[in-house]
Amino acid sequence: MKKFLCTAALLIALQTVFAQTVIDSTRPVAPPRTPSKTGWKKTDLSNRGNDHILLQFGVDSWGSVPDSVRTKGLPRHFNIYFMLDKPFKTNPKFSVAFGVGVGSSNIFFDRTYVDVKSNAVRLPFKNQDSTDHFKKFKLTTAFLEAPVELRYNTNPATPNKSYKIAIGGKVGTLISAGTKGKTLENRNGQAINNFIEKEKSKKFFNGTRLVATMRVGYGIFSLHGTYQITNFLKDGAGPEIRPYSVGLTISGL
């Protein structure tokens, strides 16, 4: 009799435990909570990466210019910036970033000689349809720049897995300007020789530029656009040129 009572008690206990386990397993699990604005204060963001290095490349345009300025091909730019990112304490989805870097641009011309060494007041764009000319001719400029961005990340704790928007600007100082011509041809397009000419002069170019910027993307990739507010050339040195560009940004660290 005692064995029967002990066995029955054990079976009842096991049944109770099993039933409780089933009920707990079917109970819905609460989704993870996103930190509130006050909760962000307890989230450690000191070691997070957030676009401390920007690599940018894309296409450039001089917009509407006189017919004498005959560009061709695929004008392009390459930029590299090192940035510091400071999140807002009240809401680190927003942050301010600033830094330093170098931006360069290459503009290609069609049977047009850009005489950066000229003694004239205005920068000459010489038509070479009926004379010897270079098969490839480009104007290259490089600026030392200080960019500033107001940034928004949908998930500041893991910025490499979040959507991003950044608007801002950059101010730059001209460090180099020059032309390069390669492969001399006659008026009929026949090669004369492989002569290469390089000329450098900052005489005609505005030494300071101010540019408006914007980026939109996800993770380490984003699309960027820029518009130069200041004129590319000095006052009186040539037509009004305000370059703009679009391209791809790869960010890291």
N, C-alpha and C positions, 0 to 999 in steps of 0.2 A: 504493500500500500504506500509506504513511504517513497519507494522508487517511482511509483506511478505519479505521485504528487510532484516530485522533483522534476520528472521528465515533462510534465504538463506545464509547470512554471517556466522551465527553460524554453519550451516552444512558444509560450506567450510572449516572453521577453524578446526572443529573436524576431517574432512577427512584428512587434512594436518598433524595433530598431529598423527593420527592413522597410516598413511603411513610412517611417520618418525620412529615411534616405530617399525614397521615391518622390515624396512630396518636395524635399529640398532640391532634388535634381530637376524637377519640372518648374521650379520657381523662376521667373524671368530675372536675368542678370541686368543690373542697372548699367547703362552706357557710361564710358569714362567721361568725367567732367572736365570741361574746358575752364582754365583759370579765369576768374572774374578780374575786373580791373584792379581790385585790391589784392586779388590772389597772385597777380603777376609779381608783386613785391617779394613773394616767397619763392619765386622761380629763379634759379641761378642761370643767368645768361652771360656770365663773365667769360666763358670759354667757347661760346658759340662762334661759328664762322658766318660772316655776312658780307660777301662781296668786297673783300679788302683788296683784291686785285681785279682789274677790269681789262680784258683784251678785246679790242673792237676792230672790225674791218667791214668795209662796205663800199658803196658807190657814192660819188660826189657829183654835184652839178653846179654850174655857175648861173643857172636860171636864164632869164632873158638878157642877152647881150647883143651888141651890134654884129652885123653880118661879117665884119672884118675879123672878128674873133671866132675862128672856125675850129671848134673842138671836134674830137672823134674818139672812137674806141670806147673803153670802159674806164673813165676816171675813177680813182679809188683812193681810199684812205686806210691808215693803220694807226691805232692809238693804244697806248698802255698807260694805266693809272694805278697808283697805290693809294688806298683810301683808309681812313679811320671812320668807324661807324659808332655813333652815340645814340642808343635807344632812349626814348622818353621814359621817365620813371613812372609816370601815371599810366602809360599805355605803350609798351615796347613794340607794338605792331608798327608804330611810327618811329622813325629815327632820322637823324641828320648825319650825313657823311661828307667828308671833305678830304682833300689830298693833293697830290702832285703827279705830273706825268708828262708825256710827250705825245703830241698829235702831228701826223704828217699827211700830206695830200699830194697826189700825182694827177695832173691834168694833161691830156694828150691833144696834139694839134694836127690838122690836115693841111699840109703844104703851106704852113704858116710859121714864120720865124719870129719868135718873141725875143726882142733884143734887150735883155736886162742890163747890158753894159753900155747902152746908148747914152749920149750926152744930151739928148732931147729932154724937154720938160715932161712930155707924156710918153708912156711906155709904148714903143712901136710894135704893132702886130703886122708884120710884112707878108703880103701875099706873094707866093712863089710858084704860081701856076705856070709861068712862062720862063722860069729860071731853074738852075740847079737847086735841089732841096734835099732835106733829110727824109729818108723813108719813115723813120720813127723820131718824133720830137716831143719832149715833155717838159713841163714846168713843175718843179718840186718845191714845196714849202714845208717847214717844220716849226712847230711852236712848243715852247715850254709852257705848260698850262696848270692851272689850279682849279679843279672841278669842285662843285658843291651840289649835293642832292638832298631833297626831302624824300624819304623812302617810306613805303608801306608794304609790310609782309603780312600775309594772312595767318602765318604760323611762325612767330619770331623764335620759338624754341628750336625749330628745325627749318631754317630758311632755304636749305637746298631741296626741300619738299613742299614749297609754298609758292603761291602766286605773288608776283611783285610788281609794283608800280613806283617809278621814281621820276621826279621832275626837278629841274635845277638849271644850272648854267656853269660856264667856265670862262675864266679870263686867261689870256695867254699873251706871251711876248715872243716876237719872231726871233728865231735863232739861226735860221738858214733859209735861203731862197736862191734858186738857180735853175738852169736849163741843161738838158742833155739831148744832143742830136746824134743819131746813129745811122750809118750806111748812106752815103751821099749818092743821089740819083740825078739824072738829067731830066729835062722837061717832059720826056716821053716815058719816064718811070724806069729807065734802064740804069742798072747799078754802075757807078763810076769807080768807087772804091769802098772799103770798110772803115772809112774815117769816122772817128768819134770826137765830138766837140762838147766840152763842158764849160759853162760860164756861171759865175756866181756873183750876185749883187742884191742887196736889200734896198736899194735906192728908191724904187717905185712902190714898195709895198708898205702897207700900214703896219707899224711896229707893234701895235696892240690890237687884240681882237676880243670881242665879247660875243659869246655864243649861248643861245638857249638850247636846253637838252631835255630829252624825255626817253624813258625806257619802260617797256612792258614785257613781262615774261614769266616763266616758271622754272624754278630750280636754278641751275647754273646758266641757262640760256635765256636771252631776252633780245627783243628787237629794239633798236635805238634810232632816234631821229634828231637832227640838229639843224639850227638855222642861225647864220651869222648875223648879228645885229649891226655890227660896224662894217664899214666898207672895206673890201679886200685891198684896194689900192688907196694910196694917199690922195687927199683932195687935189684935184687938178692933174693927177698923174694918169688918168685914163677913165674909161666908162665906169659907171657904178656897178659893182659886182658884189653880191651878197650870197655867198655859197650856202648850199644846204646839202644834207646827206642822209642816207638811210643805211642800216647795216645790222650786223649780228654782234652781240656782246656775249662773251664767255667770261663768267665770273668765278671766283674761287676764294678759298681761305676765309 
